[in-house]
Each structure stands twice: as structure tokens, then as C-alpha cells.
Amino acid sequence: MRPSDTAWQPLISKLHASGCKAALAITGGGSGAIGMLLRVPGGSRLLIEAQIPYDEHALATYLGFAPIQASSADTAIAMARTARGRVARLAPAGSDAVGLGATAALVSDRPRRGEHRFHIAFADASGIAHCSGVLAKGRRDRAAEEDLVADAIVLWLARACRVAAPSPGSLLDADEQFAETAAATMDPIDRLLAGDVNRVRVQPDGQMATLAPAPSVLLPGSFNPVHEGHVSLARVAEDLRKRPLAFEISVTNVDKPPLAGETVRRRVAQFAWKSPAELTRAPTFLDKSRLFPGSTFVIGADTAERLFLPKYYGDDAERMHLALEEIANSGASFLVACRIDASGRVRALTDIDVPRRYADLFTEIPEDRFRSDTSSTEIRARGRAVGDT
């Protein structure tokens, strides 16, 4: 079967009409599947985007981490998760989002010591499923292996979109290996990254919930990494508010790419057996106040100052005031700690020109109660310097 065969056109037309919105990520082989899907009219109804992160650095950038092995089921699954997260951001809300990742190791211009193989995974609302095939060495040239993997990708995408189609295993000869898994339910972090939920509570013992009671005190940050200053500030805030505190990490950012799944899991693991953590899709304090109405947010003076800079609202002062009014009306408040700015000055709430109408939103943490000059940026910089020696 080839893309020019009339047998493929009805299947691909059904894919286009399935109602799914899909993103593809393909590396190592099988990129011809993209052309197969687009040769048949109507591809825009299905395909949100297709990426080919072929170079190892491109793949690491796409995933947000460097995989241990490029051609593996784990990498295909990670690619599928990332692809579905991109659909969640790019497609209309409520779309039936599908992410597909495929990776292969095929005939090369030098002898390959390992197996000739492919791994394909999809992620959808029901979970993640993947398949793997091992091809007989020397049986096909590069073009034939490429075609086979491209065909397998289209067939596995049909499985994801609930379109009747043969198994990719039907493309292999009887003496070649093929295995597939049924869809396994995505964990709450996968659902958060895909946009299915807006927050995930991670308890110190690792248990996760999407409907846990909202904490009344939160310390937001990227926590890359967590350091003693974060921990000390959390304890002071708990003492001042007489309420337990949760750390909060937003997996989305206003001006940076979303965090990858492996990055999120690595950062939240820092709180294991120490403190609860909230994972959210709330990059701004307006978003956070909507998700956690009535909560107190613990921030540094540098962050508090940015709340009053119109440039963070598209240089629109009216937008700034509307956002601050909504935050105030939600019942949210801020505890503000001293910070040292880039020029080495100690900055406190008293150094910020807070409009009188918002003064009640903010309470200063006295410098004698808390001051830490350590930053995650400095810790990362020291780590890089040690690595370079």
C-alpha cells in the first residue's frame, strides 16, 4: 500500500472527518505520513501541526528534556504527550485533542548495530497507547522502511481517532516482531499539561488530586531549584497567617514555552515528604486569583512591583487596573517579602509606589522576620560554573 493507492484515500478522508484535532511529532523515520495526510483534501480539519525534531538538540527542545534513547517507547510517549499539550493550546477549546509521537531507527548510511525498529504512541482524553515494531535487517532499503513506518503512523493515528483501520502489525511480515498496548489512563499531570484540568494537588506522599480543597496560602514560583530561602519564607508565611501553605508551580508561562512533563515531575518531586504543591495552568496573578479566590499569595517585593507596571499588561494602564480590581474583589491578598534587586539594593514593600486604592491588598513581611539573598538563578549559575571547571 502506498499513499498514491486509492485504498488510502477513503481512510484518510475518514480521519479528516473524525472530529479530532491532531498534532504529530516524528523523528528518525516515517515523516512521509505528513504528506500522506495532506495529499487528501481536508487535512486542515484534522491536522493542527506536524513537527520533525530530527536533530537530538531539536528533540530535546521539543520535549523539554534530553531523552536517554531517541528511538524508544518512552520517547514516543513523551512526544505524544507534548504534542497533545500543543493541541490543547492551539485548537479551539473543547476540541477532541490527539497527540501522536513516533520515533524510529532505520537503514542508515552506516551499519546499524541495533535493531531496525519503530515506536509510535498517541495521547488522547482516554489515555496513552503505543505500539512497537522490529523489522528484519536487510529485507528493505531505507525508502521501503520509511514507507512502512509512515503507513504505520497513519494506521495508529486512525486508532487514536476511532476510525476503523488495520493494525500497524499487518504491515510487517510474519517473522517480524510487533506489540501494542491498550490505552492507559493519563495521570493528573498529563491531564493538566493537555489542558483537561486547571490544577493538580500533589500531596507530600505523592498522591495527586484534581478536586482537592483550595489552599488558603500559596507560595508561587518556578522552584528551579527549591532552596532554603523558599522553605524559610514558607514557614514565616504560615506563622503570620496561621494557615498551612502550599507551593504553586504554573506549567504555563506568559512569555516562555510551557513546561514539559518530565520537568514538571522533577520539580514537584523536590517537595516529596515535605510540603504539598499545587500545579496549575495559571501564569498570572489574575489567573491565580480566579483559581484560588480568597487565598493569600506570598511574593517578593520585586514581583509586587511588577504588578503595577503597565508593560506587563500590554502597556495598557486600564487593563492593569481592571486586573487589580478583579484580584481585590476575589478576596485575594499578598504577603510581600524583602528582595535584593539586580543592582544589589534591598527592596521592600515600602519602596513600591502602591496606589492607595490597592494598599489593603498588601502586607509586608518585616525584614527581621525574613530576608534571603539566595536565588534559584544564582544556584543554577553556580552549578553551570562548577560543570565548566
CORKA-V374974 format. One record per residue. N is the residue number from 1. RES is the residue in one letter. OMEGA is omega in whole degrees, 0 to 359 (NA if undefined). Layout:
N_RES_OMEGA / N_RES_OMEGA
This chain:
1_M_178 / 2_R_184 / 3_P_179 / 4_S_181 / 5_D_179 / 6_T_180 / 7_A_181 / 8_W_189 / 9_Q_178 / 10_P_179 / 11_L_182 / 12_I_175 / 13_S_177 / 14_K_175 / 15_L_180 / 16_H_183 / 17_A_186 / 18_S_184 / 19_G_178 / 20_C_170 / 21_K_189 / 22_A_168 / 23_A_181 / 24_L_171 / 25_A_188 / 26_I_176 / 27_T_175 / 28_G_180 / 29_G_178 / 30_G_183 / 31_S_177 / 32_G_178 / 33_A_180 / 34_I_178 / 35_G_178 / 36_M_182 / 37_L_185 / 38_L_176 / 39_R_180 / 40_V_183 / 41_P_177 / 42_G_184 / 43_G_182 / 44_S_177 / 45_R_182 / 46_L_195 / 47_L_173 / 48_I_177 / 49_E_173 / 50_A_181 / 51_Q_179 / 52_I_178 / 53_P_192 / 54_Y_179 / 55_D_183 / 56_E_179 / 57_H_177 / 58_A_179 / 59_L_179 / 60_A_178 / 61_T_180 / 62_Y_184 / 63_L_186 / 64_G_176 / 65_F_178 / 66_A_180 / 67_P_179 / 68_I_179 / 69_Q_184 / 70_A_182 / 71_S_181 / 72_S_177 / 73_A_180 / 74_D_180 / 75_T_178 / 76_A_179 / 77_I_178 / 78_A_178 / 79_M_179 / 80_A_177 / 81_R_180 / 82_T_180 / 83_A_180 / 84_R_175 / 85_G_178 / 86_R_175 / 87_V_181 / 88_A_180 / 89_R_189 / 90_L_184 / 91_A_176 / 92_P_180 / 93_A_179 / 94_G_180 / 95_S_175 / 96_D_191 / 97_A_177 / 98_V_172 / 99_G_179 / 100_L_175 / 101_G_180 / 102_A_178 / 103_T_185 / 104_A_171 / 105_A_189 / 106_L_178 / 107_V_181 / 108_S_178 / 109_D_174 / 110_R_183 / 111_P_178 / 112_R_182 / 113_R_181 / 114_G_181 / 115_E_167 / 116_H_192 / 117_R_172 / 118_F_176 / 119_H_181 / 120_I_179 / 121_A_170 / 122_F_175 / 123_A_176 / 124_D_184 / 125_A_183 / 126_S_179 / 127_G_185 / 128_I_175 / 129_A_180 / 130_H_176 / 131_C_181 / 132_S_177 / 133_G_175 / 134_V_185 / 135_L_177 / 136_A_180 / 137_K_175 / 138_G_183 / 139_R_183 / 140_R_172 / 141_D_184 / 142_R_183 / 143_A_181 / 144_A_177 / 145_E_176 / 146_E_181 / 147_D_182 / 148_L_181 / 149_V_177 / 150_A_177 / 151_D_181 / 152_A_179 / 153_I_180 / 154_V_181 / 155_L_179 / 156_W_174 / 157_L_176 / 158_A_177 / 159_R_181 / 160_A_183 / 161_C_177 / 162_R_174 / 163_V_183 / 164_A_180 / 165_A_177 / 166_P_173 / 167_S_173 / 168_P_178 / 169_G_179 / 170_S_180 / 171_L_184 / 172_L_176 / 173_D_186 / 174_A_182 / 175_D_179 / 176_E_187 / 177_Q_175 / 178_F_177 / 179_A_177 / 180_E_178 / 181_T_172 / 182_A_182 / 183_A_176 / 184_A_183 / 185_T_177 / 186_M_177 / 187_D_184 / 188_P_179 / 189_I_176 / 190_D_180 / 191_R_177 / 192_L_181 / 193_L_180 / 194_A_179 / 195_G_180 / 196_D_177 / 197_V_183 / 198_N_178 / 199_R_176 / 200_V_175 / 201_R_177 / 202_V_180 / 203_Q_180 / 204_P_179 / 205_D_177 / 206_G_178 / 207_Q_182 / 208_M_180 / 209_A_179 / 210_T_182 / 211_L_180 / 212_A_175 / 213_P_182 / 214_A_177 / 215_P_181 / 216_S_177 / 217_V_181 / 218_L_173 / 219_L_182 / 220_P_176 / 221_G_176 / 222_S_176 / 223_F_182 / 224_N_6 / 225_P_168 / 226_V_176 / 227_H_186 / 228_E_178 / 229_G_177 / 230_H_184 / 231_V_180 / 232_S_179 / 233_L_179 / 234_A_181 / 235_R_178 / 236_V_180 / 237_A_177 / 238_E_180 / 239_D_181 / 240_L_183 / 241_R_180 / 242_K_179 / 243_R_175 / 244_P_183 / 245_L_172 / 246_A_173 / 247_F_183 / 248_E_177 / 249_I_173 / 250_S_180 / 251_V_175 / 252_T_184 / 253_N_182 / 254_V_187 / 255_D_177 / 256_K_177 / 257_P_176 / 258_P_178 / 259_L_175 / 260_A_182 / 261_G_181 / 262_E_179 / 263_T_179 / 264_V_182 / 265_R_180 / 266_R_182 / 267_R_182 / 268_V_179 / 269_A_179 / 270_Q_183 / 271_F_183 / 272_A_179 / 273_W_179 / 274_K_185 / 275_S_172 / 276_P_178 / 277_A_174 / 278_E_172 / 279_L_186 / 280_T_169 / 281_R_185 / 282_A_185 / 283_P_182 / 284_T_179 / 285_F_172 / 286_L_177 / 287_D_181 / 288_K_181 / 289_S_176 / 290_R_182 / 291_L_183 / 292_F_181 / 293_P_178 / 294_G_182 / 295_S_174 / 296_T_178 / 297_F_181 / 298_V_187 / 299_I_173 / 300_G_181 / 301_A_179 / 302_D_177 / 303_T_179 / 304_A_180 / 305_E_181 / 306_R_179 / 307_L_184 / 308_F_179 / 309_L_182 / 310_P_182 / 311_K_177 / 312_Y_177 / 313_Y_181 / 314_G_182 / 315_D_181 / 316_D_182 / 317_A_180 / 318_E_176 / 319_R_179 / 320_M_181 / 321_H_178 / 322_L_179 / 323_A_181 / 324_L_177 / 325_E_180 / 326_E_177 / 327_I_180 / 328_A_182 / 329_N_178 / 330_S_183 / 331_G_180 / 332_A_176 / 333_S_184 / 334_F_166 / 335_L_189 / 336_V_181 / 337_A_175 / 338_C_176 / 339_R_172 / 340_I_182 / 341_D_185 / 342_A_181 / 343_S_178 / 344_G_179 / 345_R_173 / 346_V_182 / 347_R_179 / 348_A_180 / 349_L_181 / 350_T_178 / 351_D_184 / 352_I_179 / 353_D_181 / 354_V_176 / 355_P_186 / 356_R_184 / 357_R_180 / 358_Y_187 / 359_A_183 / 360_D_179 / 361_L_193 / 362_F_174 / 363_T_182 / 364_E_169 / 365_I_184 / 366_P_182 / 367_E_180 / 368_D_174 / 369_R_180 / 370_F_166 / 371_R_177 / 372_S_181 / 373_D_179 / 374_T_175 / 375_S_178 / 376_S_180 / 377_T_180 / 378_E_180 / 379_I_178 / 380_R_180 / 381_A_178 / 382_R_178 / 383_G_178 / 384_R_181 / 385_A_178 / 386_V_180 / 387_G_182 / 388_D_183 / 389_T_NA
